[in-house]
Amino acid sequence: MISVPFKNRVITAILLIALVAGVVFFVPEFIYAAMVVFLTGIGLYEFYSLIEKKGILIYKYFGIAVGALIPLSIYFRFESTKGWELLFIATATLIFFVLQFVRKDSSQAIIGISTTLFGIFYVSWFFSFLIKIKFLDSGTQLVAFLLAVTKMGDIGAYIIGSNFGKRILISRISPKKTLEGALGGFIFSVLTAIALGMFYIKFIPLIHLIALGVLLGIIAQLGDLCESLIKRDCGVKDSGNYFPGLGGVLDIIDSVIFTSPIFYYYILHFNIV
């Protein structure tokens, strides 16, 4: 008999896949960018809410505003100088210090500023690479490839782990993730990359398909573990409850956060497009 949580997870996953496919393939570019900005904002809100559970004083809403500006500026192709994102974050850092000057309590100044900035790097800057990838030649196909390989790894890890998982991967971080699930997710990612190369993205050579399947398969699971570590440290199971059976936005995008920049620079380095 199929459990209710499993049914909810499957239904939510199907609806999300349909929504993402629609956004990637059928809507104008500005709506795609708006969706990335929206998810960035919600993801940052969830991240900062997790941090607040530890009693850390952060600049939550200013951090979300700064985080939303990064994907927006990428979409509008604002680039005052090469590598301007770092200049942007350096300026934000200075502003955080100025904000700290007017606070009565300075006991958590370093950890508050550092954690706020980490959220901008971790969620906003990394996730905004989805817009940069979209701007590349054959960007729609590349985004579809990235998301499919990354999320099929998640699906494979869940299916194999739920049915055959026996050996816990890292119990202190995630007691439900197993070695068998990790291996299953890795295999799903590699096979998905090869299959997409054969039937959909034929301009990527086979050697790079295999390399990307291996690389993204590993990075995706590390990204998932990174978010599990954050949630474990904050004492929560899910980052939110927006998606029945799956959790919050951060739970959905955790693996994509790390695979996006890796994939982008891989594509550029090897001149694949």
Secondary structure as the mmCIF struct_conf table of DSSP 4:
data_model
#
loop_
_struct_conf.conf_type_id
_struct_conf.id
_struct_conf.beg_label_comp_id
_struct_conf.beg_label_asym_id
_struct_conf.beg_label_seq_id
_struct_conf.end_label_comp_id
_struct_conf.end_label_asym_id
_struct_conf.end_label_seq_id
HELX_RH_AL_P HELX_RH_AL_P1 VAL A 4 PHE A 25
TURN_TY1_P TURN_TY1_P1 PHE A 26 PHE A 26
BEND BEND1 VAL A 27 VAL A 27
HELX_RH_AL_P HELX_RH_AL_P2 GLU A 29 GLU A 52
TURN_TY1_P TURN_TY1_P2 LYS A 53 GLY A 55
HELX_RH_AL_P HELX_RH_AL_P3 LYS A 60 TYR A 75
TURN_TY1_P TURN_TY1_P3 PHE A 76 ARG A 77
BEND BEND2 SER A 80 THR A 81
TURN_TY1_P TURN_TY1_P4 LYS A 82 GLY A 83
HELX_RH_AL_P HELX_RH_AL_P4 TRP A 84 PHE A 101
TURN_TY1_P TURN_TY1_P5 VAL A 102 VAL A 102
BEND BEND3 LYS A 104 LYS A 104
TURN_TY1_P TURN_TY1_P6 SER A 107 GLN A 108
HELX_RH_AL_P HELX_RH_AL_P5 ALA A 109 GLY A 119
HELX_RH_PI_P HELX_RH_PI_P1 ILE A 120 TRP A 125
HELX_RH_AL_P HELX_RH_AL_P6 PHE A 126 PHE A 127
TURN_TY1_P TURN_TY1_P7 SER A 128 SER A 128
HELX_RH_AL_P HELX_RH_AL_P7 PHE A 129 PHE A 135
BEND BEND4 LEU A 136 LEU A 136
TURN_TY1_P TURN_TY1_P8 ASP A 137 SER A 138
HELX_RH_AL_P HELX_RH_AL_P8 GLY A 139 PHE A 164
BEND BEND5 ARG A 167 ARG A 167
STRN STRN1 ILE A 168 ILE A 170
TURN_TY1_P TURN_TY1_P9 SER A 171 ILE A 173
STRN STRN2 SER A 174 THR A 178
HELX_RH_AL_P HELX_RH_AL_P9 LEU A 179 PHE A 199
TURN_TY1_P TURN_TY1_P10 TYR A 200 TYR A 200
TURN_TY1_P TURN_TY1_P11 LYS A 202 PHE A 203
BEND BEND6 ILE A 204 ILE A 204
HELX_RH_AL_P HELX_RH_AL_P10 LEU A 206 CYS A 234
TURN_TY1_P TURN_TY1_P12 GLY A 235 GLY A 235
BEND BEND7 LYS A 237 LYS A 237
BEND BEND8 SER A 239 SER A 239
BEND BEND9 TYR A 242 TYR A 242
STRN STRN3 PHE A 243 PHE A 243
TURN_TY1_P TURN_TY1_P13 PRO A 244 LEU A 246
STRN STRN4 GLY A 247 GLY A 247
BEND BEND10 GLY A 248 GLY A 248
HELX_RH_AL_P HELX_RH_AL_P11 VAL A 249 HIS A 269
TURN_TY1_P TURN_TY1_P14 PHE A 270 ASN A 271
#
